[in-house]
Amino acid sequence: MPIEGTPGAGYSVDEMRAALKSISTPDDVETPFGALTFTDGVPRAGTVDAAYDALDLMRAAEAFLIGIPGASVVALRTGLRSTGVSSPDIIGYTDPRANSGGYYLTANTETTYGTTFLDLRVWGPTVIEAPPQSLCVVDDFWFRYVTDMGIPGPDRGEGGKYLFLPPGHKGEVPDGYFVCRPATFTNWVVLRTLGGVPAMKQTRIYPLNEAGAPRENTFINIADVPQNSIHSNDLGFFHEIDQIIQEEPAEALDPERAGVFAALGLAPGRPFDPDPHRAALLDAGARLGAAISRTLVYKPRDPAAYFWEGISWKNAFVGGSYEFLSDGARLLDARTQFHYFATVITPAMAHAQVGAGSAYAYTAEDADGQVLDGAATYTLRIPADPPAKNFWSIDLYDTQTRSLLQLPDNPYPALASLEGTVRPDHDGSFLLWFGPKAPKGHESNWIGTVPGKSWFPMVRLYGPLESWFDGSWRLPELERVTEPVDPTD
């Protein structure tokens, strides 16, 4: 038999009055978008348009922040196509190394890169033969990790054949391959080899149906070809996102992000053609998103973004997760911070190990917290015994483009211990100089800067050692030199 229960007391009169106030909207609401007016909770005529404009602006800014990874890969593909790398069997490389001639997010000048894009829609199942002793990565069109190849990959540096299957592939899978099933048809390939360009040219990329007689690959030295591989910071950003949405399966993106894009008119099979009013809102939203992104990069508020308390040197990969996950939550600000000024997603970058991989630190300010001025002179003392098994380096970047700083007479704005030209002091430390003119007697330890242009340095440790991980070795702040560098100049 059912049991008749006794009701509780419910809310008091005062509690009900407080509840009504909490769930109601006053007739006049002041917002960052102006005053919104209502009649007993119903928006008045002028408020309807204003509210939707506010919604579009907020969603546009959010779409920028969550769409940076994808737009970045689109821009990479666009830039590569301009250099002649227009097919998976054409591989661009930078010989002798990357330089400052184009716009490319925080490339380093110590590495010879090779790169191309897979097109699984056109080619179908595709094979990459990774060369031995290589460090290669494949990321999908939304900039998510697919696989490592080479030393950090399943072939463990022995070289191997990797088979990439298109989304939805249901055919037989042959034996003898490391099989990858990316979520997108387009995938970015990054190649690095310990043996330099000759070893890189052992790479083979071909359709699976040519496995019996693979085609020859074409290699193009793109080191000195100017290109822009960085996504837009204005309305053009949404056109970049639209390329992915139209080309890739809808299920390649999570419903939440897809919903934000769809609300702005970015949906599969739908032409993206906003009217002038909405286009202006999207442009403003992208610019707001870019402003927030720059703040996250140069002045992050998350304490985890800093290596040491009270010191401005920052970690580019906050959280140590290549998926930007922590306790089941997405580290949204960390994802934006990384993708706005860096490229390549791989677990090896996100979580370096003692003696393996690389560690990165950057800052955009001096010891007084001031933005670095290209017309001023600064010093940085690298403490003795830099914790790098292989070598350490420092590269300078333009704060606007996040690309290598373009100097009038040097395409390599960097110093590296590997070159053997950086001179240590008697205590084993290295005093580095930065400024528009080389300080007399310190030319070997100097990198030029450009008056009127801000810049930031990034220190890389190749094969970081224990003193980096335990914090016993630390980078000091950059010091602005107040005395003339050369009084006789």
C-alpha positions in Angstrom: 0.0 0.0 0.0 1.3 3.5 -0.8 2.4 5.6 2.2 1.1 9.1 2.6 4.0 11.4 3.5 4.1 14.7 5.4 5.2 17.8 3.4 8.0 19.9 4.6 7.6 23.5 5.7 8.8 24.9 2.3 10.2 28.5 2.0 9.3 31.2 4.4 7.8 34.5 3.2 11.2 36.2 3.3 12.8 33.3 1.5 10.1 33.4 -1.2 10.6 37.2 -1.6 14.4 36.7 -1.9 13.8 33.9 -4.4 11.6 36.1 -6.6 14.2 38.8 -6.6 16.9 36.3 -7.6 15.0 34.8 -10.5 13.6 38.1 -11.9 15.2 40.7 -14.2 14.7 44.4 -13.5 13.3 46.7 -16.1 16.6 48.4 -16.6 19.8 46.4 -16.8 23.2 48.0 -17.3 25.7 45.8 -19.2 29.1 46.2 -20.9 27.0 46.4 -24.1 24.8 49.3 -22.9 21.5 49.5 -21.1 18.9 46.8 -21.8 15.3 47.5 -21.0 12.4 45.2 -20.2 8.7 45.3 -19.4 8.2 42.9 -16.5 10.9 40.6 -17.9 10.0 40.9 -21.6 12.6 42.7 -23.7 11.5 45.9 -25.3 11.9 46.5 -29.0 15.3 48.2 -28.9 16.7 45.6 -26.5 16.0 42.6 -28.8 18.5 43.7 -31.4 21.0 44.9 -28.8 20.8 41.5 -26.9 21.4 39.5 -30.1 24.3 41.8 -31.1 25.8 41.1 -27.6 25.2 37.4 -28.1 26.9 37.4 -31.5 29.8 39.4 -30.2 30.4 37.1 -27.2 30.0 34.0 -29.3 32.4 35.4 -31.9 35.1 36.1 -29.2 34.5 32.6 -27.7 34.7 31.0 -31.2 38.0 32.7 -31.8 39.4 31.4 -28.5 38.2 27.8 -29.1 38.9 27.9 -32.8 42.5 29.0 -32.8 43.9 25.4 -33.1 42.0 24.7 -36.3 42.5 28.1 -37.9 46.2 27.8 -37.2 46.4 24.5 -39.2 44.4 26.1 -42.1 46.9 29.0 -42.2 49.8 26.5 -42.2 48.3 24.8 -45.2 47.7 28.1 -47.0 51.3 29.2 -46.3 52.8 25.9 -47.5 50.7 25.9 -50.7 52.1 29.3 -51.5 55.6 27.7 -51.5 54.7 25.0 -53.9 53.9 22.3 -51.3 50.5 21.4 -52.7 50.3 17.6 -52.5 51.2 15.0 -50.0 54.1 13.7 -52.1 55.7 17.2 -52.1 57.7 17.8 -48.9 59.0 21.3 -48.0 62.1 21.5 -45.9 64.3 24.3 -44.5 67.9 24.0 -45.4 70.2 24.8 -43.6 67.5 25.8 -41.0 64.5 27.9 -40.4 65.0 31.6 -40.6 63.0 34.9 -40.1 62.0 35.5 -43.7 58.4 34.5 -43.2 55.7 34.4 -40.5 55.7 31.1 -38.6 54.8 30.7 -35.0 57.9 30.4 -32.8 60.0 28.4 -35.2 63.5 27.8 -33.9 66.7 28.4 -35.9 68.4 25.2 -34.7 66.2 22.7 -36.5 65.9 21.7 -40.2 62.2 21.1 -40.6 60.3 19.0 -43.2 56.6 19.4 -43.7 53.6 18.5 -45.9 49.9 17.8 -45.6 48.1 14.5 -46.1 44.9 14.6 -48.1 43.1 11.3 -47.2 39.9 12.4 -49.1 41.8 12.5 -52.4 44.4 9.8 -51.8 42.5 7.5 -49.6 44.7 5.3 -47.3 48.1 6.8 -47.3 51.5 5.5 -46.2 54.4 7.4 -44.6 57.7 5.6 -44.4 59.4 7.5 -41.5 63.2 7.6 -41.8 65.3 6.1 -38.9 66.6 8.3 -36.1 63.8 10.9 -36.7 61.5 13.0 -34.6 58.2 13.3 -36.6 54.7 14.2 -35.7 51.3 14.1 -37.4 48.4 16.3 -36.1 44.9 16.4 -37.5 43.1 19.4 -39.1 41.8 20.6 -35.7 45.4 20.5 -34.4 44.9 17.3 -32.3 47.6 14.7 -31.9 47.5 11.7 -34.2 50.9 10.0 -33.8 54.6 10.4 -33.3 56.9 8.7 -35.7 60.6 8.0 -35.2 62.3 8.0 -31.8 59.2 8.9 -29.8 56.9 6.8 -32.0 56.2 3.1 -32.0 59.1 2.4 -34.4 61.5 3.7 -31.7 63.8 5.3 -34.2 64.3 2.3 -36.3 62.1 3.7 -39.1 58.8 2.2 -40.1 55.7 2.3 -42.3 52.7 4.2 -41.0 49.3 3.7 -42.6 46.8 6.6 -42.3 43.2 5.6 -42.9 40.5 8.1 -43.8 37.6 8.8 -41.4 35.0 6.1 -41.8 37.3 3.7 -43.7 35.8 0.2 -43.6 38.1 -1.7 -46.0 40.7 -4.3 -45.0 43.8 -3.2 -43.2 46.9 -4.9 -44.4 49.6 -6.1 -42.0 53.0 -4.6 -41.6 52.0 -1.0 -40.8 51.6 1.1 -37.7 47.9 2.0 -38.3 46.5 5.5 -37.5 42.9 6.5 -37.8 42.7 10.3 -37.7 39.4 12.0 -37.3 40.0 14.3 -40.2 40.9 13.9 -43.9 43.6 16.6 -43.8 46.5 16.0 -41.5 49.7 18.0 -40.9 53.0 16.2 -41.1 56.1 17.6 -39.4 59.5 15.9 -40.0 62.8 16.2 -38.2 65.8 14.0 -38.6 69.0 13.7 -36.6 70.8 13.0 -39.9 69.7 16.3 -41.4 68.4 16.8 -45.0 69.9 13.6 -46.5 68.2 11.5 -43.9 64.9 13.5 -44.3 65.0 12.7 -48.0 64.6 9.1 -47.1 61.0 9.9 -46.2 58.4 8.3 -48.6 54.8 9.3 -48.8 52.4 7.5 -51.2 48.9 6.1 -51.5 48.5 2.6 -50.2 47.4 1.4 -53.6 50.9 2.2 -54.9 52.7 0.2 -52.2 54.1 -2.2 -54.7 55.8 0.6 -56.7 55.7 3.8 -54.7 56.1 7.1 -56.5 59.1 9.3 -56.0 58.7 12.2 -53.6 59.5 15.8 -54.5 61.5 17.9 -52.0 61.5 21.7 -52.1 63.8 23.9 -50.0 61.4 26.5 -48.7 63.8 28.1 -46.2 64.1 31.4 -48.1 60.5 31.5 -49.5 58.5 34.2 -47.7 55.2 32.9 -46.5 52.5 33.6 -43.9 51.4 30.6 -41.9 49.6 32.4 -39.1 45.8 32.7 -38.9 43.9 35.9 -39.1 42.9 38.1 -36.1 39.9 39.6 -37.8 36.9 38.5 -39.9 39.2 36.4 -42.0 39.5 34.0 -39.0 36.0 32.8 -39.5 36.6 32.1 -43.2 39.6 30.0 -42.1 37.4 28.0 -39.7 34.8 27.6 -42.5 37.3 25.8 -44.6 37.6 23.0 -42.0 33.9 22.8 -41.3 33.1 22.4 -45.1 35.9 19.9 -45.7 35.8 17.6 -42.7 33.1 15.3 -41.2 30.8 16.9 -38.7 31.7 14.3 -36.2 35.4 15.3 -36.3 34.5 18.2 -33.9 32.8 17.9 -30.5 29.1 19.1 -30.5 29.8 22.0 -28.1 32.4 23.7 -30.2 30.5 22.9 -33.4 27.4 24.5 -31.8 29.3 27.8 -31.1 30.4 27.9 -34.8 27.0 26.9 -36.1 25.4 29.8 -34.1 27.5 32.2 -36.1 26.6 30.7 -39.4 29.5 28.2 -39.7 27.9 24.8 -40.5 28.5 22.0 -43.0 26.9 22.6 -46.3 25.9 26.1 -45.5 27.5 29.1 -47.3 29.2 31.4 -44.8 28.2 34.9 -46.0 27.3 37.1 -43.1 25.5 40.4 -43.8 27.6 43.6 -43.2 26.1 44.2 -39.8 26.9 40.7 -38.5 30.2 40.7 -40.3 31.2 43.8 -38.3 30.2 42.0 -35.1 32.2 38.9 -36.0 35.2 41.1 -36.9 34.9 42.8 -33.5 34.6 39.5 -31.7 37.7 38.1 -33.4 39.7 41.3 -32.5 38.5 40.9 -28.9 39.5 37.2 -28.9 42.9 38.2 -30.2 43.3 40.8 -27.5 42.4 38.2 -24.8 44.8 35.6 -26.4 47.7 38.0 -26.3 46.9 38.7 -22.7 46.9 34.9 -22.0 50.3 34.6 -23.7 52.2 37.6 -22.3 50.5 38.1 -18.9 48.8 34.8 -17.9 46.9 34.9 -14.6 47.2 31.2 -13.9 50.1 30.7 -11.4 50.8 27.4 -13.1 51.9 29.3 -16.2 55.1 30.5 -14.3 58.0 28.3 -13.6 59.1 30.1 -10.4 57.2 32.3 -8.0 58.1 36.0 -8.5 59.9 35.4 -11.8 58.3 36.1 -15.1 59.6 33.1 -17.1 56.6 31.2 -18.4 55.7 27.7 -19.4 54.2 27.4 -22.9 52.5 24.0 -22.1 50.6 24.6 -18.9 49.3 21.5 -17.3 51.6 19.0 -18.9 48.8 17.4 -21.0 48.9 17.4 -24.8 45.1 17.4 -24.7 45.0 20.3 -22.2 43.1 18.2 -19.6 43.2 18.3 -15.8 40.9 16.4 -13.5 38.5 15.8 -16.3 38.3 19.5 -17.3 39.7 21.2 -20.4 42.3 23.8 -19.6 40.8 26.4 -22.0 43.1 29.3 -21.2 46.2 27.0 -21.5 45.0 25.7 -24.8 44.6 29.3 -26.1 47.9 30.4 -24.7 49.8 27.6 -26.4 48.1 27.7 -29.8 48.2 31.4 -30.2 52.0 31.5 -30.3 53.1 27.9 -30.9 52.6 24.8 -33.1 52.9 21.0 -33.0 50.9 18.9 -30.5 52.6 15.8 -29.2 52.9 14.3 -25.7 56.7 14.6 -26.1 56.4 18.4 -26.0 53.8 18.6 -23.3 55.7 16.5 -20.8 59.5 16.4 -21.2 61.5 13.7 -19.4 64.9 13.9 -17.9 67.5 13.7 -20.7 64.9 13.5 -23.4 62.8 15.8 -25.4 62.9 19.6 -24.9 62.0 22.1 -22.3 60.9 25.7 -23.1 60.7 29.0 -21.2 59.8 32.4 -22.4 59.1 35.9 -21.1 58.1 39.3 -22.6 59.3 41.6 -19.8 62.4 42.7 -17.9 63.2 42.7 -14.2 61.0 45.7 -13.7 58.0 44.2 -15.4 58.3 46.4 -18.5 57.8 45.3 -22.0 61.1 44.6 -23.8 62.0 47.6 -26.0 63.8 47.0 -29.2 65.6 50.3 -28.9 67.1 49.5 -25.4 69.9 47.1 -24.4 69.4 44.2 -22.0 71.4 41.4 -20.5 70.5 37.9 -19.4 72.8 35.8 -17.4 72.4 32.1 -18.1 73.5 30.4 -14.9 76.4 28.0 -14.9 75.8 24.4 -15.9 72.7 24.9 -18.1 70.7 21.6 -17.6 70.8 20.4 -21.2 72.1 17.0 -22.1 72.5 18.0 -25.8 72.6 21.8 -26.0 70.7 25.0 -25.1 69.5 27.9 -27.3 67.7 31.2 -27.2 65.7 32.7 -30.0 64.1 36.1 -30.2 60.5 36.6 -31.5 58.4 39.5 -32.6 55.6 40.1 -30.1 53.1 41.0 -32.8 53.7 38.1 -35.2 55.0 35.6 -32.6 57.5 34.8 -35.4 61.3 35.0 -35.5 62.4 38.6 -35.1 63.3 40.1 -38.5 66.6 41.8 -38.3 68.0 43.9 -41.2 71.3 41.9 -41.4 70.7 38.5 -39.7 68.0 36.0 -40.6 68.9 33.9 -37.4 68.1 36.0 -34.3 69.4 33.3 -32.0 72.4 32.0 -30.0 73.1 28.3 -29.3 75.7 26.5 -27.2 75.9 23.9 -30.0 77.7 26.4 -32.2 80.5 26.8 -29.8 80.7 30.6 -30.3 78.9 31.7 -27.1 81.6 32.7 -24.6 81.2 31.7 -20.9 82.4 33.8 -18.0 85.0 32.6 -15.6 82.3 31.1 -13.3 80.8 29.0 -16.2 77.7 31.3 -16.6 76.9 33.0 -19.9 76.1 36.8 -20.1 74.0 37.3 -23.1 73.3 40.8 -24.6 70.3 42.1 -26.6 70.0 45.4 -28.3 70.2 47.3 -31.6 74.0 47.6 -31.4 76.6 44.9 -30.4 78.4 45.8 -27.2 82.1 46.1 -27.8 83.9 42.9 -26.7 80.6 41.0 -26.4 79.7 40.5 -30.0 79.7 36.6 -29.8 77.1 36.7 -27.0 74.8 39.3 -28.6 71.5 39.1 -30.6 70.3 42.3 -32.3 66.9 43.9 -31.8 64.9 46.5 -33.7 64.1 50.0 -32.5 60.4 50.5 -32.4 59.7 46.8 -32.2 59.0 44.8 -29.1 60.4 41.3 -28.8 60.5 38.3 -26.5 63.0 35.5 -26.0 62.5 31.7 -25.7 65.1 29.5 -24.0 65.1 25.9 -25.2 66.9 23.0 -23.3 67.4 20.0 -25.5 67.5 17.0 -23.3 66.6 18.8 -20.0 68.4 17.5 -16.9 67.3 16.9 -13.3 68.2 20.4 -12.1 65.6 21.8 -14.5 62.8 19.6 -13.2 63.6 20.0 -9.5 63.9 23.8 -9.8 67.4 24.1 -8.5 68.5 25.8 -11.8 66.6 28.9 -12.6 66.7 31.6 -15.1 67.0 35.2 -13.8 65.1 38.2 -15.2 66.4 40.2 -18.1 68.1 43.4 -16.9 67.8 46.7 -18.8 71.3 48.3 -19.2 71.1 51.9 -18.1 74.7 52.9 -19.0 75.8 53.5 -22.6 76.9 50.2 -24.2 79.8 51.9 -25.9 80.6 55.4 -24.8 82.9 56.0 -27.8 80.1 55.2 -30.3 
